[in-house]
Amino acid sequence: MADSSPSSGAMPIRRWLDRWLPKLALVPSGVALLVFVYGFIGWTIWLSLTTSSLLPNNTFAGLRQYEVLFKLDIWWVSVINLAIFGVLYVALCLAIGLFLAILLDQKIRAEGWLRTIYLYPLALSLVVTGVVWKWLLNPSLGLEQFVHALGWTGFSFDWLINPDMAIYAVVIAAVWQASGFVTALFLAGLRGIDSSIIKAAQIDGASLPRVYLSIIIPSLRPVFFSAIILLVSLAIKSFDLVIALTGGGPGYSTWVPAIFMYDFGFNRGQIGLGAAAATLMMAAVALAMLPMLIAELKGRRDGHKN
């Protein structure tokens, strides 16, 4: 005789809820992501192909905005500044991060305090970092004035107001803010290496520097890979720090593509031109992320084969 109790009728409903309720809970966030992220990305690309100026319009213009963009000297100044900033930012963050991680990996005392110190800048927003370094690098208030007060009146450090050196002042602030994060990445990678490999190499007579150069650092290639991609993406999208530190000046000496996009798109009423700059920035970020995506897909494919 079939069981006609209420509990047996509720089982299919409960199974349906267990299966579909989590998916239904994700629908609002999925719709929001689709509209406010990918939808606006698509709209930005479309605006870059129109004659939009002060207000958006749907008059198709092909690649005219990109042609105008590539003819502007200020765009190429922004690109060159980004190249200088990006190369120095990535290289210095990697070098400082790896050096600090190797030091901390020696099981030194007060490691917990040191972790707090090198991770502290990461807790600050880029705007706060820019304001702090703007004060420190101000010739009349910060480092230069402090050294003068110590009696070294010939000392000069005017990078913040020097058009030829201002971009390097931005590099200093950016490296200070991000190198702790890179240190944490490398330290996690170092702690994941089997210590027996290091001991075996030392038993064979290899010195500690040789062990790091020949065994440990090459094994950190995935960490290098991830750190480089993240840093390149951050460099391409740099905006807050530059605005807070230099405002893009002196003149156009610290303009980067993000500032170009904002200024032309919102201040000068050239929405189509700003959208073209934003599209190129998005393409650059996508290219920076492409190696990570390829490596992830390759790893999954190799995992399925095994």
C-alpha positions as CSV (number, residue, x, y, z in Angstrom):
1,M,0.0,0.0,0.0
2,A,1.4,3.4,-1.0
3,D,2.5,5.8,1.7
4,S,0.1,8.7,1.6
5,S,1.6,10.6,4.6
6,P,2.1,14.4,4.2
7,S,5.9,13.9,4.5
8,S,6.1,11.8,1.3
9,G,4.3,14.5,-0.7
10,A,6.7,17.2,0.6
11,M,9.8,15.3,-0.5
12,P,9.6,16.3,-4.2
13,I,9.1,19.9,-3.2
14,R,12.0,19.8,-0.9
15,R,14.2,18.3,-3.5
16,W,13.1,20.9,-6.0
17,L,13.9,23.7,-3.5
18,D,17.3,22.2,-2.7
19,R,18.1,22.1,-6.4
20,W,16.8,25.4,-7.7
21,L,16.8,27.7,-4.7
22,P,20.6,28.3,-4.7
23,K,20.4,29.1,-8.4
24,L,17.5,31.4,-8.0
25,A,19.3,33.3,-5.2
26,L,22.1,34.0,-7.7
27,V,19.8,35.5,-10.3
28,P,19.7,39.1,-9.0
29,S,23.5,39.3,-8.8
30,G,23.8,37.7,-12.2
31,V,21.4,40.1,-13.8
32,A,23.2,43.1,-12.1
33,L,26.6,41.8,-13.3
34,L,25.2,41.3,-16.8
35,V,23.7,44.8,-17.0
36,F,26.1,47.0,-14.9
37,V,29.4,45.4,-16.0
38,Y,29.1,43.7,-19.3
39,G,26.2,45.9,-20.4
40,F,28.2,49.1,-19.8
41,I,31.3,47.6,-21.3
42,G,29.3,47.0,-24.5
43,W,27.8,50.4,-24.4
44,T,31.3,52.0,-24.0
45,I,32.6,50.1,-27.0
46,W,29.5,51.3,-29.0
47,L,30.1,54.9,-28.0
48,S,33.6,54.7,-29.2
49,L,32.2,53.9,-32.7
50,T,29.8,56.8,-32.8
51,T,30.1,60.6,-33.2
52,S,29.2,61.2,-29.5
53,S,30.5,64.4,-28.1
54,L,28.8,66.4,-25.3
55,L,26.0,63.8,-25.2
56,P,25.8,60.2,-26.4
57,N,24.3,59.5,-29.8
58,N,23.9,56.5,-32.0
59,T,25.4,58.0,-35.2
60,F,27.8,55.3,-36.4
61,A,31.3,56.7,-37.2
62,G,33.4,53.6,-37.5
63,L,36.9,54.0,-36.3
64,R,37.0,57.8,-36.6
65,Q,37.3,58.3,-32.8
66,Y,40.4,56.0,-32.8
67,E,41.9,57.9,-35.7
68,V,41.5,61.2,-33.8
69,L,42.8,59.6,-30.7
70,F,46.0,58.3,-32.3
71,K,46.7,61.8,-33.8
72,L,46.7,63.5,-30.4
73,D,50.1,64.1,-28.9
74,I,48.6,64.1,-25.4
75,W,47.4,60.5,-25.9
76,W,50.9,59.4,-26.7
77,V,52.3,61.3,-23.8
78,S,49.9,59.4,-21.6
79,V,50.9,56.1,-23.1
80,I,54.6,56.8,-22.7
81,N,54.0,57.8,-19.1
82,L,52.1,54.6,-18.5
83,A,55.0,52.6,-20.0
84,I,57.5,54.3,-17.8
85,F,55.3,53.9,-14.7
86,G,54.3,50.3,-15.5
87,V,57.8,49.0,-16.1
88,L,59.3,50.5,-13.0
89,Y,56.2,49.7,-10.9
90,V,56.2,46.0,-11.8
91,A,60.0,45.6,-11.6
92,L,60.4,47.3,-8.3
93,C,57.4,45.6,-6.7
94,L,58.8,42.2,-7.7
95,A,62.3,42.9,-6.6
96,I,61.3,44.4,-3.2
97,G,58.6,41.8,-2.6
98,L,60.9,38.9,-3.3
99,F,63.8,40.4,-1.2
100,L,61.5,41.0,1.8
101,A,59.9,37.6,1.4
102,I,63.3,35.8,1.4
103,L,64.3,37.7,4.6
104,L,61.0,36.8,6.3
105,D,61.4,33.2,5.2
106,Q,64.5,32.9,7.4
107,K,62.3,32.5,10.5
108,I,63.4,35.8,12.0
109,R,62.1,37.1,15.3
110,A,59.1,39.5,15.4
111,E,57.9,38.2,12.1
112,G,54.3,39.0,13.1
113,W,55.2,42.6,13.7
114,L,57.0,42.8,10.4
115,R,54.0,41.3,8.5
116,T,51.8,44.0,10.0
117,I,54.3,46.7,8.9
118,Y,54.6,45.6,5.3
119,L,50.9,44.9,4.9
120,Y,49.9,48.2,6.4
121,P,50.1,50.2,3.2
122,L,47.8,47.8,1.4
123,A,45.1,48.6,4.0
124,L,45.2,52.3,2.9
125,S,43.2,53.5,-0.1
126,L,45.1,54.8,-3.1
127,V,43.7,58.3,-2.4
128,V,45.1,58.3,1.2
129,T,48.5,57.0,-0.2
130,G,48.6,59.8,-2.7
131,V,47.8,62.5,-0.1
132,V,50.4,61.2,2.3
133,W,53.1,61.1,-0.3
134,K,52.1,64.4,-1.7
135,W,52.9,65.9,1.7
136,L,56.1,63.9,2.1
137,L,57.4,64.9,-1.4
138,N,56.4,68.5,-1.1
139,P,59.7,70.5,-1.2
140,S,58.4,73.1,1.3
141,L,56.8,70.7,3.8
142,G,58.1,67.2,3.6
143,L,61.4,65.3,3.1
144,E,63.4,68.2,1.7
145,Q,62.4,70.6,4.4
146,F,63.2,67.9,7.0
147,V,66.7,67.5,5.7
148,H,67.2,71.2,5.6
149,A,66.2,71.4,9.3
150,L,69.0,68.9,10.0
151,G,71.5,71.3,8.5
152,W,71.9,69.9,5.0
153,T,70.7,73.0,3.2
154,G,72.0,72.0,-0.2
155,F,69.7,68.9,-0.4
156,S,67.0,69.1,-3.0
157,F,64.2,66.7,-3.8
158,D,61.7,68.5,-6.1
159,W,60.5,65.5,-8.1
160,L,56.8,66.3,-7.3
161,I,57.0,69.7,-9.1
162,N,59.6,68.8,-11.7
163,P,57.9,67.8,-15.0
164,D,60.8,65.5,-15.9
165,M,60.7,63.6,-12.6
166,A,57.1,63.7,-11.5
167,I,56.2,60.3,-13.0
168,Y,59.0,58.8,-10.8
169,A,57.4,60.3,-7.7
170,V,54.2,58.5,-8.7
171,V,56.3,55.3,-9.0
172,I,57.6,55.7,-5.4
173,A,54.2,56.0,-3.9
174,A,52.7,53.2,-6.0
175,V,55.6,50.8,-5.1
176,W,55.3,51.6,-1.4
177,Q,51.6,50.8,-1.5
178,A,51.8,47.5,-3.5
179,S,55.1,45.9,-2.6
180,G,53.7,44.5,0.7
181,F,51.1,42.6,-1.2
182,V,53.7,41.1,-3.5
183,T,55.8,40.2,-0.5
184,A,52.8,38.3,0.9
185,L,52.4,36.4,-2.4
186,F,56.1,35.4,-2.5
187,L,56.2,34.5,1.2
188,A,53.2,32.2,0.7
189,G,55.0,30.6,-2.3
190,L,58.2,30.1,-0.3
191,R,56.3,28.5,2.6
192,G,54.8,26.1,0.2
193,I,58.2,24.7,-1.0
194,D,59.2,21.4,0.5
195,S,62.0,22.1,3.0
196,S,63.6,18.6,2.4
197,I,64.6,19.8,-1.0
198,I,66.5,22.7,0.5
199,K,68.2,20.5,3.1
200,A,69.2,18.0,0.5
201,A,70.8,20.7,-1.6
202,Q,72.7,22.1,1.5
203,I,73.9,18.6,2.3
204,D,75.3,18.4,-1.2
205,G,77.4,21.5,-0.5
206,A,75.2,24.2,-2.1
207,S,75.3,27.5,-0.3
208,L,72.1,29.2,0.7
209,P,72.3,31.9,-2.0
210,R,72.9,29.2,-4.6
211,V,69.9,27.2,-3.3
212,Y,67.7,30.2,-3.7
213,L,69.0,31.1,-7.2
214,S,69.0,27.6,-8.6
215,I,66.1,25.9,-6.8
216,I,63.8,28.1,-4.9
217,I,63.3,31.2,-7.1
218,P,62.8,29.1,-10.3
219,S,60.1,27.1,-8.5
220,L,58.3,30.4,-7.8
221,R,57.4,30.9,-11.5
222,P,53.7,30.6,-10.9
223,V,53.9,33.3,-8.2
224,F,55.9,35.5,-10.5
225,F,53.3,34.9,-13.2
226,S,50.3,35.8,-11.0
227,A,52.1,38.9,-9.5
228,I,53.1,40.3,-12.9
229,I,49.6,40.0,-14.3
230,L,48.0,41.6,-11.3
231,L,50.5,44.4,-11.2
232,V,50.2,45.1,-14.9
233,S,46.4,45.3,-14.6
234,L,46.7,47.7,-11.7
235,A,49.2,49.9,-13.6
236,I,47.0,50.1,-16.6
237,K,44.0,51.2,-14.5
238,S,46.0,53.7,-12.4
239,F,43.9,56.8,-11.7
240,D,43.2,57.5,-8.0
241,L,46.8,57.6,-6.9
242,V,47.9,59.9,-9.7
243,I,45.0,62.3,-9.2
244,A,45.6,62.5,-5.4
245,L,49.4,62.9,-5.7
246,T,49.9,65.1,-8.8
247,G,46.5,65.8,-10.3
248,G,48.1,64.8,-13.6
249,G,50.7,67.6,-13.4
250,P,52.9,69.5,-13.6
251,G,51.2,70.2,-17.0
252,Y,50.6,66.8,-18.6
253,S,53.8,65.2,-17.1
254,T,51.9,62.5,-15.1
255,W,48.9,61.9,-17.4
256,V,48.1,58.3,-17.9
257,P,45.4,56.8,-20.2
258,A,42.9,56.7,-17.3
259,I,43.3,60.4,-16.7
260,F,43.0,61.1,-20.5
261,M,39.8,59.1,-20.6
262,Y,38.3,60.9,-17.7
263,D,39.3,64.4,-18.8
264,F,38.2,64.1,-22.4
265,G,35.1,62.0,-21.6
266,F,33.7,64.2,-18.7
267,N,35.5,67.5,-18.6
268,R,35.9,68.3,-22.3
269,G,32.7,66.9,-23.5
270,Q,34.3,64.3,-25.9
271,I,32.4,61.2,-24.9
272,G,33.3,59.3,-28.0
273,L,37.0,60.0,-27.6
274,G,36.9,59.1,-24.0
275,A,35.1,55.9,-24.8
276,A,37.8,55.0,-27.4
277,A,40.5,55.5,-24.7
278,A,38.5,53.4,-22.2
279,T,38.1,50.6,-24.8
280,L,41.8,50.5,-25.5
281,M,42.5,50.4,-21.8
282,M,40.1,47.5,-21.4
283,A,41.7,45.7,-24.3
284,A,45.1,46.2,-22.6
285,V,43.8,44.7,-19.4
286,A,42.3,41.8,-21.3
287,L,45.6,41.1,-23.0
288,A,47.3,41.2,-19.6
289,M,44.8,38.7,-18.2
290,L,45.0,36.4,-21.3
291,P,48.1,34.5,-20.2
292,M,46.5,33.7,-16.9
293,L,43.3,32.4,-18.6
294,I,45.3,30.3,-21.0
295,A,47.4,28.8,-18.2
296,E,44.2,28.1,-16.2
297,L,42.6,26.3,-19.1
298,K,45.7,24.4,-19.9
299,G,46.0,23.3,-16.2
300,R,42.4,22.1,-16.2
301,R,42.9,20.2,-19.5
302,D,46.1,18.5,-18.2
303,G,44.2,17.7,-15.0
304,H,41.4,16.0,-16.9
305,K,43.9,14.0,-18.9
306,N,45.6,12.7,-15.8
